[in-house]
Amino acid sequence: MTLGKKLKTLRAEHNLSQPELADKIGIEQSYLSKLENDKSIPSNDIFNNILNAFGLTLEQFVSDLSQDAELLRIRQIPDVDHYFSSLQKHNQNNQRRFLYLSSLLIVLATTIFYVGYSKQLFSEIQFQYESRLVILDNEPVDVLTRWRSYLMPAEERDYELIARKKMQMAKRVDAKTISVFKHAGPYFRLDTEGGYRHYRLAREKQVKRAVNAWLQVLGVFLFSAGIIGFVLERRLFKNSLNS
């Protein structure tokens, strides 16, 4: 729709004749006729009088005008040109935000996906440490397996003592296992009531952790959101060029 057709449509909607509308705007009827036939462009003051005559804002007036040559033509009116310049600047700011946000999403997505895929942060190697019994503070760590070697020479021939000692050690056996995802060395000591436990590394095994799968899913989701952001930015950019 052109400016002239817009004036004719508005005049018809308000049931105004050309003389009546010309009087409301404050121009000659012949000049209004030129405007309605797109043979002239109103000055800035006359354009504002047109808006006041119909009770419209500038945005409402230009909303259904053509998005090509006609807009270029009416941008000769200072207020119209200022409106579209401000609109274009606003669109450009939105485009920058989309670009920055989309780029950030893709960088974040790549990082999160890599963390989940590489299992660097949440290792899936589980270390299992075992302890056979609580060791007294004055006992060596190998007391369970080498208690005979710590007997006095006279005690080594006391078979009843050896039998009792053997039974005592058997009763003291209370195996505990600790599973951790951080390597704590070949062994470590853990103080407990009545003494301490000597934990040694028994085995390693692969254990799937849901957190790594979720990190990869989140990475794919954020990457997709970033790509969609670029698509939306391109459409906004195209629209801002057209306006």
C-alpha positions as CSV (number, residue, x, y, z in Angstrom):
1,M,0.0,0.0,0.0
2,T,1.3,3.5,-0.9
3,L,0.9,6.7,1.1
4,G,-1.8,7.9,-1.2
5,K,-3.9,4.7,-1.0
6,K,-3.4,4.8,2.8
7,L,-4.9,8.3,2.9
8,K,-7.9,7.3,0.7
9,T,-8.5,4.2,2.9
10,L,-8.4,6.2,6.1
11,R,-10.6,8.9,4.7
12,A,-13.2,6.3,3.7
13,E,-13.0,4.6,7.1
14,H,-13.7,8.0,8.8
15,N,-16.4,8.9,6.3
16,L,-14.7,12.1,5.3
17,S,-14.8,14.0,2.1
18,Q,-11.7,15.4,0.5
19,P,-12.7,19.0,1.5
20,E,-13.4,17.9,5.1
21,L,-10.1,16.0,5.4
22,A,-8.2,18.8,3.8
23,D,-9.7,21.2,6.3
24,K,-8.7,19.0,9.3
25,I,-5.2,18.7,8.0
26,G,-4.9,22.4,7.2
27,I,-4.1,22.1,3.5
28,E,-5.8,22.8,0.1
29,Q,-8.0,20.2,-1.4
30,S,-5.9,20.2,-4.5
31,Y,-2.8,19.4,-2.5
32,L,-4.7,16.5,-0.7
33,S,-5.6,15.2,-4.1
34,K,-2.0,15.2,-5.1
35,L,-1.1,13.3,-1.9
36,E,-3.8,10.7,-2.5
37,N,-2.6,10.2,-6.1
38,D,1.0,9.8,-4.9
39,K,2.1,12.8,-6.8
40,S,3.6,14.6,-3.8
41,I,5.2,13.9,-0.5
42,P,3.9,15.9,2.6
43,S,6.3,18.0,4.6
44,N,7.1,16.9,8.2
45,D,4.5,19.3,9.7
46,I,1.8,18.2,7.3
47,F,2.5,14.6,7.9
48,N,2.1,15.1,11.6
49,N,-1.2,16.9,10.9
50,I,-2.3,13.9,9.0
51,L,-1.5,11.6,12.0
52,N,-3.4,13.9,14.3
53,A,-6.4,14.1,12.0
54,F,-6.8,10.3,12.1
55,G,-5.6,9.9,15.7
56,L,-2.8,7.6,14.7
57,T,0.8,7.1,15.8
58,L,3.6,7.1,13.2
59,E,4.1,3.3,13.8
60,Q,0.4,2.6,13.1
61,F,0.4,4.7,10.0
62,V,3.4,3.0,8.3
63,S,2.6,-0.5,9.5
64,D,1.0,-1.7,6.3
65,L,2.9,0.4,3.8
66,S,5.0,-1.5,1.2
67,Q,8.4,-2.7,2.3
68,D,10.3,-1.5,-0.7
69,A,10.2,1.6,-3.0
70,E,7.3,3.3,-1.1
71,L,9.2,3.2,2.2
72,L,12.2,4.7,0.6
73,R,10.0,7.5,-0.9
74,I,8.3,8.4,2.4
75,R,11.6,8.4,4.2
76,Q,12.1,11.8,2.7
77,I,9.8,12.9,5.6
78,P,12.2,13.6,8.6
79,D,10.1,12.0,11.3
80,V,9.6,8.8,9.2
81,D,13.3,8.6,8.4
82,H,14.1,9.0,12.1
83,Y,11.6,6.3,13.0
84,F,13.0,3.7,10.6
85,S,16.6,4.7,11.5
86,S,15.8,4.0,15.2
87,L,14.1,0.8,14.2
88,Q,17.0,-0.4,12.2
89,K,19.4,0.4,15.1
90,H,17.2,-1.5,17.5
91,N,17.2,-4.5,15.1
92,Q,21.0,-4.3,14.8
93,N,21.4,-4.4,18.5
94,N,19.1,-7.4,18.7
95,Q,21.2,-9.1,16.0
96,R,24.4,-8.5,18.0
97,R,22.8,-10.0,21.1
98,F,21.7,-13.1,19.1
99,L,25.2,-13.4,17.7
100,Y,26.9,-13.1,21.1
101,L,24.4,-15.4,22.8
102,S,24.5,-18.0,20.0
103,S,28.3,-18.0,19.9
104,L,28.4,-18.4,23.7
105,L,25.9,-21.3,23.6
106,I,28.0,-23.1,21.0
107,V,31.3,-22.6,22.9
108,L,29.6,-23.7,26.1
109,A,28.0,-26.6,24.4
110,T,31.3,-27.8,22.9
111,T,33.0,-27.6,26.3
112,I,30.2,-29.4,28.2
113,F,30.0,-32.1,25.5
114,Y,33.8,-32.6,25.7
115,V,33.7,-32.9,29.5
116,G,31.0,-35.6,29.3
117,Y,32.6,-37.4,26.4
118,S,36.2,-37.4,27.7
119,K,35.1,-38.2,31.3
120,Q,37.9,-35.9,32.5
121,L,35.8,-34.3,35.2
122,F,33.7,-37.3,36.2
123,S,36.0,-40.3,35.8
124,E,34.4,-43.7,35.0
125,I,37.4,-45.6,36.4
126,Q,36.5,-46.8,39.9
127,F,39.3,-47.7,42.3
128,Q,38.4,-50.3,44.9
129,Y,40.4,-50.4,48.1
130,E,40.2,-53.3,50.6
131,S,41.0,-53.7,54.3
132,R,40.8,-57.0,56.1
133,L,40.7,-55.9,59.7
134,V,41.2,-53.1,62.2
135,I,44.9,-52.9,63.1
136,L,45.8,-51.9,66.7
137,D,48.1,-48.9,67.0
138,N,51.0,-51.0,68.2
139,E,50.6,-53.6,65.4
140,P,52.3,-53.6,62.0
141,V,50.1,-53.3,58.8
142,D,50.8,-57.0,57.9
143,V,49.8,-58.4,61.2
144,L,47.1,-60.6,59.7
145,T,49.4,-62.5,57.3
146,R,52.7,-62.4,59.2
147,W,51.6,-62.5,62.9
148,R,53.6,-65.7,63.4
149,S,56.9,-64.0,62.5
150,Y,56.3,-61.5,65.3
151,L,56.1,-64.3,68.0
152,M,58.9,-64.6,70.5
153,P,61.2,-67.7,70.0
154,A,59.7,-69.4,73.0
155,E,56.2,-68.8,71.7
156,E,56.9,-70.4,68.4
157,R,56.9,-73.8,70.0
158,D,53.8,-73.2,72.0
159,Y,51.2,-74.8,69.8
160,E,48.3,-74.0,72.0
161,L,49.2,-70.3,72.0
162,I,49.6,-70.5,68.2
163,A,46.1,-72.1,67.9
164,R,44.6,-69.4,70.1
165,K,46.3,-66.7,68.2
166,K,45.2,-68.1,65.0
167,M,41.6,-68.2,66.2
168,Q,41.9,-64.6,67.5
169,M,43.1,-63.3,64.2
170,A,40.4,-65.2,62.3
171,K,37.8,-63.6,64.6
172,R,39.3,-60.2,64.0
173,V,38.8,-60.4,60.2
174,D,36.2,-57.8,59.2
175,A,36.7,-57.0,55.6
176,K,35.7,-53.5,54.3
177,T,35.8,-52.2,50.8
178,I,35.9,-48.5,49.7
179,S,35.1,-47.5,46.1
180,V,36.3,-44.1,44.9
181,F,36.7,-42.4,41.5
182,K,39.9,-40.6,42.6
183,H,43.2,-42.6,42.7
184,A,44.5,-42.5,46.3
185,G,47.7,-44.4,45.7
186,P,48.5,-48.1,46.1
187,Y,47.4,-47.9,49.8
188,F,46.3,-45.5,52.5
189,R,45.6,-45.4,56.2
190,L,42.2,-44.6,57.7
191,D,42.0,-44.1,61.4
192,T,39.1,-45.7,63.1
193,E,37.8,-46.6,66.6
194,G,40.3,-48.9,68.4
195,G,43.1,-48.5,65.8
196,Y,43.3,-48.0,62.0
197,R,42.6,-49.7,58.8
198,H,45.1,-50.2,56.1
199,Y,43.5,-50.1,52.7
200,R,45.3,-51.4,49.6
201,L,44.3,-51.0,46.0
202,A,42.6,-54.3,45.0
203,R,41.2,-53.6,41.5
204,E,40.1,-51.0,39.0
205,K,36.9,-51.3,37.0
206,Q,34.8,-49.3,34.5
207,V,31.6,-47.8,35.9
208,K,29.2,-45.9,33.7
209,R,28.2,-42.6,35.3
210,A,24.9,-41.0,34.2
211,V,26.3,-37.5,34.7
212,N,28.6,-37.9,31.7
213,A,25.7,-39.0,29.5
214,W,23.6,-36.0,30.7
215,L,26.5,-33.6,30.0
216,Q,26.6,-34.9,26.4
217,V,22.9,-34.5,26.0
218,L,23.1,-31.0,27.5
219,G,25.9,-30.2,25.1
220,V,23.9,-31.3,22.1
221,F,20.9,-29.3,23.3
222,L,22.9,-26.1,23.8
223,F,24.7,-26.6,20.5
224,S,21.3,-26.9,18.7
225,A,20.0,-23.8,20.6
226,G,23.1,-21.9,19.3
227,I,22.5,-22.9,15.7
228,I,18.8,-21.9,16.0
229,G,20.0,-18.6,17.3
230,F,22.1,-18.0,14.2
231,V,19.2,-18.9,12.0
232,L,16.9,-16.4,13.8
233,E,19.7,-13.8,13.6
234,R,19.9,-14.2,9.9
235,R,16.1,-13.7,9.5
236,L,16.2,-10.7,11.7
237,F,19.1,-9.3,9.7
238,K,17.2,-9.9,6.5
239,N,14.1,-8.2,7.9
240,S,16.1,-5.2,9.1
241,L,17.6,-4.8,5.7
242,N,14.2,-4.8,4.1
243,S,13.0,-2.2,6.5
